[in-house]
């Protein structure tokens, strides 16, 4: 089996991070401290519509797991959210006319909410037909793989229950990891057959369920949501220039990050054209550069023993005080405060 590609700019909608924040607060966890450890702040997360890259989401999940002892947190998160949190994709799914149409809709548009996964739907055309919604991982998900798969599983179960009611006793679900010590938590979903250790996350539905009408069917709502999904899908396939700049910055690795003229040359446009097109996309080279520097700064503060001065120079800041001011603007803490807080959490 070929190796999955490394993560470049796969993203998740910020609604899922917001949902996690609310959950943590309800359980008495210092949610703001968890966000800070991941390099986030609630005031920005709550209002910024930009998607989170997987590296940021991974830091958030790992910080949560260090502070909140709930190994099946992915199941809790997926089961907690209302369908509305999934935007136009969720609305299209629950307003589908039948379970079959719902599954086809999720397969076609699911990537809009989490492009870390690929969704497919197939029906076995035999004497005993069966429908299968399969979810495969497009990237290596690292330390948060099982969390994300469990959250996605519980999310889809919540959507199904909203749309067609509890028909789970007739279903079978295959999960792509070994049975965890908390496997008993899966009983709450009432699924007839749960199997662990498969190649992919798969939901199987017998033929008698596929034509089941959705309780929330609404043809007008479905068409409106579908058109919105089609628009978003088309925009995503056009590969915005900002996405290509992100990939170029990512490709620099540990080398000094390239300046705007260098990036423009790599993308075969003039610096002025690059600036103009990024502005039209609601972005700028400086904002993309800052986002990459922030990601690198957090990683070095958490995983290296380099001094703040060394990290500042590595990221292109000749003035350490300028780096400290910028980092405080990003995370609400100075670099040394951020590192000390992280080290205390690790020791605890």
N, C-alpha and C positions, 0 to 999 in steps of 0.2 A: 504494500500500500504506500503510495507516495506521501511524503511528509507534507503537512499543511504549511502554507506560506507563513512567514513571520508577520506579526501584526504591524501594519503601517498606520492606517488612519481609520480603522473600523470604529464605529461609534455606537452609543446608546442614547436614547432620548433622556434629557435631564429629569423628566417626570419620575423615573424610577429611583433616582437618587433622592428626590424630594420625598417620595413615598417612604423610603428607608429612614430618612430623617424623622418624619412624623412617627413612624413605628418605634424608633429608639426612644423618643421623648415619652411616648405612652408607656414604655417599659421602665421609665425612670433612669435611662442612660443619658449621660452628658453628650447629647447629639452634636453640640457645637464643637466640643473637643474632638469628637470623631471626625467631623468635617475638617477641622484645622489640621489634624494629623494627615489628612489626604490632600491638603493644600487647597481646601475649598472654604467658602464662607456662605452662610445661609442667605444673607442679603443679596448676594450675586446669584447664587444658585436658584433662588426663588423667582428671579426676574429675567435671567438671561436665557433666551430660547435656544442658544447654541448647544449642539449635542456634545456629550462628554466622550473623550476617547477612552479606549479600553484600559490604558495604563492608569488613568485617573480613577476609573471605576474600580479597578483592581485594588488600588490603594485604599479606597473607601471601604470596600468589603473587608479587606484584611484588618483595617483599623477597627471596624465594627466587631469582627470576630475576636479581637484581642480584648475588647471591653464588654462584650455581651455574650454570655455563655449559652448559646443556643445553636448547636451544630446543624439543625435543620432550618436555619434562618431563611434559606432560599425558598423553602416551602411556605414559610410564614409570609414572606414578602409577596410571592405570587398569588397566594390565596386572599391576601388582604385588599389588594387594589380593586377599585371599581373599574368596570369596562371602559368608562370614559377616559381613564388615564392612558389608554392606548390610541387616542386620537381617532382620525378618520378610519384607520384600519379596524379598530374595535367597533366603531359604529357600523361599518360595512358588514362586519362579521355577524353582529347580532340582529341586523335588519335583513339578513338573507332570508330567502323564502323557505329553505329547507336545510337540513343538516349537511347534505351533499354540497349545496351552494356555499354554506359557511366554510366547509373544509377547503373548497376550491379557492375561496376568497383569501383565507389565511395563507394558503400555499403561494398565491400570486403576489400578495402584498406584505407578507410578514416581515420581509427584509427591511421595510421602511422604518420599523421600530427597533430592529436589532440586526444590523447587517453582519454581525458575527455569525449568523446562522443562515442556512439555505433550507427552504421549505419546499416539499413536493407532495402532491396528492395523486394516488393511483387507485384504480379499482381492478381487482382480479376478476376477469370475465370467465367464470367457470360455472359449474352447476351450483356451487355454493359461493356466490360472489361476496367480496368483502372489500371495504374501503380502507385505505391506509394513508394517514398523514405522517410523513417522515420528516425529521429535522436533523440535519447534519451540521457539523461545525466547519466553518470556512477558515478558521484560524486556530492556532494553538492558544488555548485559553488559560494555560498555566495553573497557578494556585487557586484560581476562582472557578475552575471548570465545573466542578460538581455543584457549587452554589448556583451558577448561572443556569445550568441544565435543570436543576430542581425548581428554580424560580420560573423558568419557562414552562415546565411541566404544570406547575400549579396555576400559572396564568392561563394556560389553555383550558385547564379544567374549569376555572372560574368562568371563562367565556362560554364554554359548552353548557354549564349549568344555567347560566343566565338565559341562553338562547333556547335550549330544548328541555330544560329540567334535568332531574337526576335519572339518567338512563345508563349509569355507569356499570351496573351489574352485568350488562351484556358486552362490555368492552374488554379489550386487552391492551395493556401498555407495556412496552419494552423500554428499559432504561439502560443507557450505555456506560454503566459503572457497576462495580461489585456492590452487593447489598450492604448498606451502611449499618452501623449499630442502632441507628434510629429508624430502621426500615418499618417498624411498627407505626410510625407516623403516617405512612401511606394508607393505612386502613381507613382513616377518616374520610377519604375520597370515595369509598364504597365501590372501587373498581373490581370487577369480577376476577381478573387475572393480571397480576403484576409480576413481571419477570426482570431480573437484573442480569447485567453482563452482556448485553446485545451490542451490535456495532453502532446503532444509532437510536435516538429517541423516536419511538414509533407508537402511534395510536391506531388501533384496529377497531373497525366498526362492522358488525354484521349487516347484511343487505336490508333487513327489516327496519333498520334505523336510518338508513341513508335518505329516504324520502320523508322522514319525519318533519312536519312543518315546525318552523321556529316560532316560539311563543311571542317573540318580539319582531316578527316579520313586518316590514314596511317597505314596499317597493319604491316609493318616492325617496325615503331616507337612504335606501340602498343606492339608488342611482346618484344622489348627491355625494355620498361618501365615496362611491367608486370613482367618480370623476375627479374628486380631490386626490385620491390615491394615485390615479393615472397621471395626474399632473405632477405629483411629487416623484413618481417613478421616472417619468420622462426627464425631469430636471436632474435627478440623480445619475441617469445614464449619460448626461452631457459632460460629466467630469469637469466641474467648475475649476477655474484657474487656481482658486485658493486651495483646492484639494491637491493640485499638482505642486503648488509651492510647499505645502505641508510635507508631501512625499520627498521633495528635494531636500528640505531641512532635515527630515528623518534620515535620509541617506548619508548625511554628513557624519553620522556616528559620533565618535568622540573628537573628531577634528573640529577646528574652529568653524562656527556656523558661517555660511557664505553671506556676503552682503547683497544688497538688492541688484546691482549691476551683474554680479556673478549668476544669481538666480535667473535674471532676465536672459542672459546669454544661454544658459542651459535650456530655457524654455523657448528660445528662438524668437524673442520679442524684445523691443527696446525697453529700457527702464521706464520711460514715460508711459508707454502702452501698458506695461505691467501694472503700474500704479493706477492708471485710469480704469483698467478692467477689474482690478481688485476692488476699487471704490464702488463700481457698479454692482458688485456682488455683496456689498456691505462689509467689506473687509479692507485690510491694509497689510503691507509687508511688515510694518512695525508690530502690529497686533499678533500676527502669525509668528514672528520672531520671538516676541515676549512669551507667547504660549509655550514655545519649544524650550526657551530658557527656563521658564518656570518648571516644566517637567523635568529637565536635567538637574536643576538646582535641588528640587525635592529628592530626587534619586540620590544625588551625592551626599546630601545632608543625612539621609537615612541609612545609606549603605557604604559610605566611605569614611575614613578617618582624616581626610584632608582638612586643612584649616579653612576658615571662612575666606581668608584672603586668597588662598590657592583656588578655591572653587570660583570666586569672583573673577579671577583672571582667566580661568578655563572657559568661563561663559562669555568672555569678551568685555568685562567691566574692569577698566584700569583703576577706577576709584572704588575702594571697598565700601565707603559710606554710601555711594550711589547704589551699589548692589543691595545694601541693607535696607535702604529706603524703598527700593523697588520691591524687594521681597516682602517687606511689611505691607505694602499696598496689595500684593497678591494674596497673602495668607493671614494678615492681621497680627503677625508675630515677626520678630527679628529672626535672622537665620540661626543665631545661637539659641534663642528661646525655642524655636521650632525643633532644633536637634535635641535639646535637653528634654523637652516634653516627650519626644519620640523615644528617647533612651529610657526615660522613667517608665513609660508604658511597656516597653520591652522587658525591663527588669521586673515589673510587677506581674 
